[in-house]
Structures are given as structure tokens and as C-alpha cells.
Amino acid sequence: MIAPDPSTPEHAADPHGRGARLRRWLPLALLALGTILFFAFDLDRFVSLAKLRQHHHELAAFVAAHYLAALLIYAGIYVLFVALSLPGAVWLTIVAGYLFGVFPAAAVTVLAATIGACLLFLAAKSSLGAYLHEHAGPWLAKVERGFGENQWSYLLMMRLVPVVPFFVANLLPAFLGVSLGVFLVTTALGIIPGTVVYSFAGAGLGSVLASEAELTWHSLLNPQIKLALTGLAVLAALPIAVKYWRRRKGGA
């Protein structure tokens, strides 16, 4: 039998071939499909404070009877929410603080959020990120260099600033050449403070749910919590500001 010649076109490795393109875009396409199905089946109706008030007794009873299983289910749901960029991750964190307690909820949330963020990061980096690097031209390399000089501070600041959407902080580094290791570490460290704060907010839900008081985001995220998150963001931005000031002073 004559072995096939690997140099022939059908056996030649073609990084830009149809198979390579499919492998590149398939992970991101699957995540996009999951997001579409979530909204197509109107599953977002379950992510609400009204649903929590309606079913909090059943949820608390299930957690009391199956604590470890409930934690694992929660972790799996959280990974999906982050990987699919679904709205409601903060809601889940608050509910977890109520159901599991502050520190178990915070620990599992940080782990699940980091896993979900890394899945989205890798999917975007291998598809859109690679595409941009092939077609964007020299301007992207220039942006990358500027971002890379302070990437640790930038990434931590994006995690800590309350106004930066979580999915934006997952996608942007994928387009700017950030390595998985740096992304993973800054994600895990950067979300710890906010996760603990939101878990504490959830731990105080019991008295609110037991009363007839209106349950709103404003009542949960009081000014003290918002001030704490803003203060953390300012601390993350300080290294960038100091470096900029030193550069300006040196150039003067």
C-alpha cells in the first residue's frame, strides 16, 4: 500500500482552511447560541427579586437538605451565566450570600466566575482576537503596547470599577494580547472584594424577605456598599495615575 503524500493539497496543513476556521469560531458560536436560547425560552424571568421573594422558602429548604449539591448546582449555573454573558450575575451572588452564608458564597462565586470568564476569554481570543490581529493593522499593535505597559492595573481596575460590565472586562483583554495566566490571576483577585461585598448584602436578605418591605436593588446596594466598590476602583487606578505623573514629570 502506498502511503498518502502529506505534501498533497488534501493533506497539507492549512491554518486558514475551512477546518481551522470552524475550530476557531465554534466555541464562540456555541456561547452565542446558548445566550440566544436563554432569551428565546424567556429564562431571564427567573432572575428577579420578585422570583426570589416568591420562592426563597423552597430554595432555603433545598439548601438546608442538600447543601453541597446546592453549592455545586449554583457554581455550574454561575459558570454558564458568566460564559454566556447573561445578565444577573450580581443577583446570583446576592442570593448565594443569603442561601449559603458570606464566605462559602464568596469562595464558590469567585471560583465559578473565574472559570466562566476564562471560557469566554479563550473563545473570544481564539476567534475574534485572532481575526483582529490578522486584519486590524498596526494600530492594534500600538494599542496593545500601551495597554501592556499597565495591564495588571488596567485589568484590576476593570474588575473593581462598578460601571464596567463584567462581560466587557472578559472580552477586551482577549483582543489586546493578554495571556491567559495574567487574565486568570487578575480576574480572581479583582472580583474578590466586590464578591464579598455583594455576599454580605445577600446575607442580610433574611430580615427583608421576612418583612413586607419592598425588595429593590436600591435597598440592597446601599450607599455604603457603593462607596466601598468605588473606593476599591480608585485604589486600582492609583498605579496608573502615579506612573503617568512620573512620566509627565520626567518629560518636563
Residue pairs with C-beta under 8 A, 6 or more apart in sequence:
4 11
5 11
6 12
14 20
24 126
24 127
24 130
24 131
25 127
27 122
27 123
27 126
27 127
28 123
28 124
28 126
28 127
28 128
30 123
31 83
31 84
31 85
31 119
31 120
31 123
34 80
34 83
34 84
35 84
35 85
35 86
38 44
38 84
38 86
44 86
44 87
44 88
45 51
47 86
47 87
47 88
47 91
47 92
48 91
49 91
49 215
49 216
49 217
50 215
52 59
52 91
52 95
52 205
52 209
52 215
53 209
53 215
56 98
56 205
56 209
59 95
59 99
60 99
62 70
63 70
63 99
63 100
67 100
70 99
70 100
71 100
71 104
71 108
74 92
74 96
74 99
74 100
74 108
74 112
75 108
75 111
75 112
76 112
77 92
78 89
78 92
78 108
78 109
78 112
78 113
78 116
79 112
79 113
79 115
79 116
79 119
80 86
80 116
81 88
81 89
81 92
81 116
82 89
82 112
82 113
82 115
82 116
82 117
82 119
82 120
82 166
82 170
83 116
83 117
83 119
83 120
84 120
85 120
85 166
85 167
85 170
89 113
89 166
90 198
92 109
93 105
93 109
93 195
93 198
93 199
93 202
94 198
94 199
94 201
94 202
94 205
94 220
95 202
95 205
96 105
96 108
96 109
96 199
96 202
97 105
97 106
97 198
97 199
97 200
97 201
97 202
97 203
97 205
98 202
98 203
98 205
98 206
98 209
99 105
99 202
100 108
101 203
102 196
102 199
102 200
102 202
102 203
103 199
105 199
105 202
106 192
106 195
106 196
106 199
109 191
109 195
109 199
110 188
110 191
110 192
110 195
113 166
113 187
113 191
113 195
114 184
114 187
114 188
114 191
117 166
117 169
117 170
117 183
117 187
118 180
118 183
118 184
118 187
120 167
120 170
120 171
120 174
121 170
121 171
121 173
121 174
121 180
121 183
122 174
122 180
124 170
124 171
124 174
124 175
125 174
125 175
125 180
128 171
128 174
128 175
129 174
129 175
129 177
132 140
132 175
133 140
133 177
140 175
143 176
144 176
144 177
147 154
147 176
147 177
147 178
148 176
148 177
149 243
150 239
150 240
150 243
151 173
151 176
151 178
151 182
152 182
152 186
152 239
153 236
153 237
153 239
153 240
154 240
155 169
155 173
155 178
155 182
155 183
155 186
155 187
155 190
156 186
156 189
156 190
156 236
157 233
157 236
157 237
157 240
158 164
158 168
158 169
158 172
158 190
159 169
159 186
159 187
159 189
159 190
159 191
159 194
159 236
160 190
160 193
160 194
160 229
160 232
160 233
160 235
160 236
161 233
161 236
162 194
162 226
162 229
162 230
162 233
169 187
170 187
173 182
173 183
174 183
190 236
193 228
193 229
193 232
194 229
194 232
197 225
197 228
197 229
198 225
200 225
201 220
201 221
201 222
201 225
202 220
205 220
208 215
208 219
208 220
209 215
213 219
